[in-house]
């Protein structure tokens, strides 16, 4: 239930202090680690009613990849289940039990890939984080939304923990159980807010788009995301960084360790900039002096050498060729008319987003706006603009709200 409002001294309503949630209402259930216990819980889920709260805990920053190390579910009539997917990597029996139910997740796109790896794929979804954005809430983290709408305070201290740890500490399991304990109530509160604001259909279309999107495509040239890469001056240095990144990634994958724990980004960039010509010179650099990297000095020096010796034709370009427009700060020089169109579109979208109390990036993808303003469709009328928006993935509610505004912006220059 939403927290009641009390009169403040200045006459404005204020909420009472949030009630801390310290323990699951039904007690902490045992971790499900056997096939027998899993089947029993799946049967309870199938006999339960209403939406299913779903969450997953990963070991980002500790392990390679985004594997789930704990899966939490809760449904009325079934209670909370804490499933260990390490001994139980196939949760298809749970999938069968809840496939026809609405799944409630917070920031679903973060968890769906790891859930799919263990056989859990929703057919119907309610994303409480996205719903909070559409509702115009100022903060959309789970703890903030729960406190705002339900009046409870969740402790979030274990969100960045190493969930590959075994056995999992009891206080971590309490944290994990509480995350799903409040999700269905939060879903109901948000649904009521969206209904009041006339945004229920917007949310339905957004949730359907998440499901239709499927798993994210692999990122092109992921080594370019290395922190500090912009400090490298030439293509030769980029080639050395790419070679070093690939060596680190292979080692991290083989050892199942987060790449940054094998060798920090800053150390890779520093090694490229120093350009050591011997293993001894590499070992003089910070980080590389440590025991672990002294053992791996041949790996790191070999990678730097391969990058240094690449033929000119095989060196990476300064920036990856893209199919989109240039950065917006260059438009005024390269295409002043496009800059005028973009300025008009951004101003109109910001005003429209404020009118409907939602972030402008949820009103329409900024990348889509830039593409439309840089390369306008012809003819520049509302029908063609709407068709372009749909072809680029905009939802129907977004098309209806923005097509006339964008058509007007295209006519500015």
C-alpha positions in Angstrom: 0.0 0.0 0.0 1.3 3.5 -0.7 2.5 5.4 2.3 -0.1 7.8 3.7 0.5 11.5 3.6 0.6 13.6 6.7 0.3 17.4 6.8 3.6 19.2 7.1 4.0 22.5 9.0 3.9 24.5 5.8 0.7 22.8 4.7 2.3 20.5 2.1 1.7 16.7 2.5 4.6 14.6 3.5 5.1 10.9 3.9 6.0 9.3 7.2 9.5 7.8 7.7 10.0 4.7 5.6 9.6 1.4 7.4 12.8 -0.7 7.1 12.3 -4.2 5.7 14.7 -6.4 7.6 13.4 -9.9 7.2 11.1 -11.8 4.8 7.5 -11.9 6.0 7.4 -15.7 5.6 10.8 -16.3 7.0 13.9 -17.0 4.9 13.4 -20.1 2.8 16.2 -22.6 2.3 18.1 -22.3 -1.0 16.8 -24.7 -3.6 19.8 -26.8 -4.6 18.4 -30.2 -5.6 16.2 -31.4 -8.5 13.6 -32.7 -6.0 13.3 -29.3 -4.2 13.1 -27.6 -7.6 10.2 -29.7 -8.9 8.4 -29.2 -5.6 8.7 -25.4 -5.8 7.7 -25.5 -9.5 4.5 -27.3 -8.6 3.8 -24.7 -6.0 4.4 -21.9 -8.5 2.0 -23.6 -11.0 -0.7 -23.8 -8.3 -0.1 -20.2 -7.2 -2.0 -17.2 -8.5 -1.3 -13.8 -10.0 2.0 -12.3 -11.3 5.4 -13.8 -10.6 8.1 -11.6 -9.1 11.5 -12.5 -10.7 15.0 -11.4 -10.0 18.6 -12.6 -10.6 21.9 -11.9 -8.9 25.1 -11.9 -10.9 28.8 -11.5 -10.0 29.6 -8.5 -12.2 33.1 -7.2 -11.5 34.1 -10.6 -10.1 33.3 -13.2 -12.8 33.6 -13.2 -16.6 30.2 -12.7 -18.3 26.8 -12.1 -16.8 25.8 -15.5 -15.5 23.1 -15.7 -12.8 24.3 -17.1 -9.5 21.0 -16.9 -7.7 17.4 -16.7 -9.1 14.6 -15.4 -6.9 10.9 -15.9 -7.5 7.8 -15.2 -5.6 4.1 -15.8 -6.3 1.0 -15.7 -4.2 0.3 -19.1 -2.9 3.8 -20.4 -3.6 5.9 -18.1 -1.5 9.5 -17.1 -2.2 12.0 -19.5 -3.9 15.7 -18.9 -3.9 17.2 -21.1 -6.6 20.9 -21.9 -7.0 21.5 -22.2 -10.8 25.0 -23.6 -10.3 23.9 -27.2 -9.4 20.6 -26.5 -11.3 21.5 -24.9 -14.6 18.3 -25.9 -16.3 15.2 -24.3 -14.9 12.8 -25.4 -17.6 10.5 -27.0 -15.0 10.0 -23.5 -13.5 9.5 -22.0 -17.0 6.7 -24.5 -17.7 5.1 -23.6 -14.3 4.9 -19.9 -14.9 5.0 -19.4 -18.7 1.5 -18.1 -18.8 1.9 -15.7 -15.9 2.9 -12.1 -16.0 6.5 -11.7 -14.8 7.5 -8.7 -12.8 11.1 -7.6 -12.9 12.9 -4.3 -12.1 15.1 -3.2 -15.0 14.3 -6.3 -16.9 16.8 -5.9 -19.7 19.6 -6.4 -17.2 18.3 -9.8 -16.0 16.6 -11.3 -19.0 19.9 -12.5 -20.7 21.1 -14.3 -17.6 17.6 -15.7 -17.0 17.4 -17.0 -20.6 20.7 -18.9 -20.0 18.9 -21.1 -17.4 15.8 -21.5 -19.5 13.6 -18.7 -18.1 11.9 -16.5 -20.8 8.8 -14.5 -20.1 5.8 -14.3 -22.4 4.3 -11.3 -20.6 6.3 -8.7 -18.7 5.9 -5.8 -16.3 9.1 -3.8 -15.7 8.8 -1.7 -12.6 11.9 0.4 -13.4 10.5 1.3 -16.9 7.1 1.9 -15.4 8.6 4.3 -12.9 10.3 6.2 -15.7 7.0 6.5 -17.7 5.3 7.6 -14.5 7.7 10.5 -14.1 9.2 9.4 -10.8 12.3 11.4 -10.0 14.3 8.3 -8.9 13.8 4.9 -10.5 16.1 2.6 -8.5 14.2 -0.3 -6.8 14.9 1.0 -3.3 13.8 4.6 -4.2 10.6 3.5 -5.9 9.7 1.1 -3.1 10.2 3.8 -0.6 8.2 6.4 -2.6 5.2 4.2 -3.4 5.1 1.6 -0.7 6.7 3.3 2.3 9.3 0.6 2.9 13.1 0.9 3.0 15.1 -1.8 1.3 18.8 -2.2 2.3 20.7 -2.3 -1.0 24.2 -2.9 0.4 24.7 -6.3 -1.3 23.8 -5.4 -4.9 27.4 -5.4 -6.0 28.5 -8.5 -4.0 30.3 -11.5 -5.4 27.2 -13.7 -5.8 29.4 -16.6 -7.0 30.4 -17.0 -3.3 29.5 -20.4 -1.8 27.9 -20.8 0.6 26.0 -17.5 0.3 25.9 -15.6 3.6 22.5 -15.5 5.2 22.3 -11.7 5.1 22.8 -11.8 1.4 19.9 -14.3 1.0 17.7 -12.1 3.1 18.5 -9.2 0.8 17.7 -11.3 -2.2 14.4 -12.6 -0.8 13.2 -9.1 0.1 13.8 -7.8 -3.5 11.1 -10.1 -4.8 8.9 -9.8 -1.7 7.8 -6.3 -2.7 7.8 -6.5 -6.5 4.2 -7.5 -7.0 2.9 -4.8 -4.6 5.1 -2.3 -6.4 3.8 -3.4 -9.8 0.2 -2.8 -8.6 1.1 0.6 -7.2 2.8 1.6 -10.4 0.0 0.3 -12.6 -2.4 2.5 -10.6 -0.3 5.5 -11.2 0.1 4.8 -14.9 -3.7 4.3 -15.2 -4.3 7.6 -13.5 -1.9 9.3 -15.9 -3.4 7.6 -19.0 -0.2 5.8 -19.7 -1.2 2.2 -19.3 -1.1 1.5 -23.1 2.3 3.2 -23.3 3.6 0.8 -20.7 2.1 -2.2 -22.5 3.8 -1.3 -25.7 7.1 -0.6 -24.0 7.1 -4.0 -22.2 6.2 -5.8 -25.4 9.1 -4.1 -27.1 11.5 -5.4 -24.5 10.3 -9.0 -25.1 10.4 -8.5 -28.9 14.0 -7.2 -28.8 15.5 -10.5 -27.8 19.1 -10.8 -26.6 21.4 -7.8 -27.3 23.7 -8.2 -30.2 27.4 -8.5 -29.5 29.1 -5.1 -29.4 31.4 -4.3 -32.3 35.0 -3.6 -31.4 34.4 -4.0 -27.6 38.0 -3.1 -27.0 37.2 0.5 -27.9 35.2 0.7 -24.6 38.5 0.5 -22.6 38.6 3.3 -20.1 41.2 5.8 -21.2 41.3 4.8 -24.9 40.9 8.4 -25.9 44.3 9.2 -24.5 46.0 7.1 -27.3 47.3 9.2 -30.1 47.6 7.0 -33.2 46.5 3.9 -34.9 49.7 2.0 -33.9 48.8 2.5 -30.2 45.2 1.4 -30.9 46.5 -1.8 -32.5 48.7 -2.5 -29.4 45.7 -1.8 -27.1 43.5 -4.1 -29.1 46.1 -6.9 -29.0 46.5 -6.5 -25.2 42.7 -6.4 -24.7 42.3 -9.6 -26.7 45.0 -11.3 -24.6 43.3 -10.2 -21.4 39.9 -11.2 -22.5 41.0 -14.7 -23.5 42.7 -15.2 -20.1 39.7 -13.8 -18.2 37.3 -16.1 -20.1 39.5 -19.1 -19.5 39.8 -18.4 -15.7 36.2 -17.1 -15.3 37.4 -13.8 -13.8 36.2 -10.3 -14.6 38.7 -8.8 -17.1 39.3 -5.7 -15.0 40.5 -8.0 -12.2 43.0 -9.7 -14.5 44.5 -6.4 -15.7 42.9 -2.9 -15.1 42.1 -0.8 -18.1 44.4 2.0 -16.8 47.3 -0.5 -16.8 46.7 -1.5 -20.4 46.6 2.1 -21.6 49.7 3.0 -19.6 51.6 0.0 -21.1 50.7 1.1 -24.6 51.8 4.7 -23.9 55.1 3.6 -22.3 55.7 1.2 -25.3 58.3 -0.9 -23.4 60.8 -2.7 -25.6 61.7 -5.5 -23.2 59.9 -7.6 -20.6 62.0 -6.0 -17.9 60.9 -2.5 -18.9 57.2 -3.6 -18.8 57.8 -5.0 -15.3 58.9 -1.5 -14.2 55.4 -0.1 -14.8 52.9 0.1 -11.9 50.6 -2.9 -11.6 52.9 -5.0 -13.7 55.3 -5.2 -10.8 52.8 -7.4 -8.8 53.4 -11.1 -8.4 50.5 -12.1 -10.6 51.5 -10.0 -13.5 55.2 -10.9 -13.2 54.0 -14.5 -13.9 52.1 -13.2 -17.0 54.7 -10.8 -18.3 55.3 -13.0 -21.3 51.6 -12.9 -22.2 51.3 -9.1 -21.9 54.6 -8.3 -23.6 53.8 -10.7 -26.4 50.5 -9.0 -27.0 52.1 -5.6 -27.1 54.7 -6.8 -29.5 52.1 -8.3 -31.9 50.3 -5.0 -31.9 53.5 -3.1 -32.5 54.4 -5.3 -35.4 51.1 -5.3 -37.2 51.2 -4.2 -40.9 49.8 -0.7 -41.4 46.8 -2.1 -43.3 45.7 -4.2 -40.3 45.8 -1.4 -37.8 42.4 -0.2 -36.5 41.0 3.1 -37.6 40.9 6.0 -35.2 37.1 5.5 -34.8 34.9 2.7 -35.9 33.0 3.5 -39.1 29.3 3.9 -38.2 26.1 4.2 -40.1 24.8 7.1 -38.1 25.3 10.8 -38.2 28.4 12.6 -36.8 28.5 13.9 -33.2 25.9 16.7 -32.8 28.6 19.2 -31.8 30.0 19.0 -35.3 26.7 19.6 -37.1 26.9 23.4 -37.2 30.0 23.3 -39.3 29.2 20.3 -41.5 25.5 20.9 -42.1 24.0 24.0 -40.5 20.5 23.2 -41.8 20.6 19.8 -40.0 21.8 21.6 -36.8 18.8 23.9 -37.0 16.5 21.0 -37.4 18.0 19.1 -34.5 17.8 22.2 -32.2 14.1 22.6 -33.0 13.4 18.9 -32.5 15.2 18.7 -29.2 13.5 21.8 -27.9 10.1 20.5 -28.9 10.7 17.1 -27.5 11.9 18.5 -24.2 8.8 20.6 -23.8 6.6 17.6 -24.7 8.3 15.3 -22.3 7.9 17.8 -19.5 4.2 18.1 -20.3 3.8 14.4 -19.9 6.2 14.1 -16.9 8.6 11.6 -18.4 12.3 11.6 -19.4 12.8 12.9 -22.9 14.9 9.8 -23.7 11.8 7.6 -23.0 9.7 9.8 -25.2 11.9 9.0 -28.1 15.4 7.6 -28.6 17.9 10.4 -28.9 19.8 8.4 -31.5 16.6 8.1 -33.6 16.0 11.8 -33.4 19.6 12.5 -34.6 19.3 10.1 -37.5 16.0 11.6 -38.6 17.2 15.2 -38.5 20.5 14.4 -40.2 19.0 12.4 -43.1 15.3 13.5 -43.4 12.9 11.2 -45.3 11.3 12.5 -48.4 8.7 13.8 -48.7 9.0 15.6 -45.3 5.4 15.0 -44.2 3.8 13.5 -41.2 3.0 10.2 -43.0 6.6 9.7 -44.1 8.0 10.7 -40.7 5.6 8.2 -38.9 6.7 5.4 -41.3 10.4 6.2 -40.6 9.8 6.2 -36.8 8.1 2.8 -37.0 10.8 1.4 -39.2 13.4 2.4 -36.6 11.6 0.8 -33.7 9.5 3.6 -32.2 6.4 2.4 -30.5 3.0 3.5 -31.7 2.4 5.8 -28.7 5.7 7.6 -29.4 4.8 8.0 -33.1 1.5 9.5 -32.3 3.0 12.0 -29.8 6.0 13.1 -31.8 5.4 12.9 -35.5 3.8 16.3 -36.0 6.5 18.0 -33.8 9.3 16.2 -35.8 7.6 17.0 -39.1 7.6 20.7 -38.1 11.3 20.5 -37.1 12.2 19.0 -40.5 10.5 22.0 -42.2 12.7 24.5 -40.4 15.6 24.0 -42.8 
